[in-house]
Every structure is written in C-alpha cells, then in structure tokens.
C-alpha cells in the first residue's frame, strides 16, 4: 500500500476549536479504517506546519479523496507527499 506524509496547517476555524483535536483525530482514524487505510502516526509539530500524519492507503485515489474531504470541512489545509520505503527505493533505482 502506498505511504503518504501529510503536512497540515490549521485554518482559523481549526485553531479556534483546537481543543477538539483529539476527537477529530479519532474520527479521522475511523474514517481511514473504513477506507481501507491505516494511520501510522499523527504528530503535533512546531514550526511551519501544525500537524504531520503518516498513513498507508490502498491507492492514490482513495488517499486524495479523503484529503479533499478533510479540506472541505474548513479546519485544515494540507500538503501531501508520496513516501517510498527502502524496498520501493531499490525498485525505483533498479
């Protein structure tokens, strides 16, 4: 399954309700599971981004659809990158 790293910025709406973050993360985990994905980790960060999530998805389309749905809620803006593990790197370079 493809792995993705997603960098999140809270919008004003998201920051105004920051205390709801643990519940929103739990809800996102449940939605990922329903979509056949797995959340490997989510981290509150300092610096340019507010959160970082690492997830595995059945395919790029499912991941993109999920991320667009998250953005439609108006609490987050995202930047997502496809991540390749060591085995995939070897295949790419072969």
Secondary structure, 3 states (H helix, E strand, C coil): CEEEEEEEEECHHHHHCHHHHHHHHHHHHHHHHHCCCEEEEEEECCCCCCEEEEEEECCHHHHHHHHHHHHHCCCEEEEEEEECCHHHHHHHHC
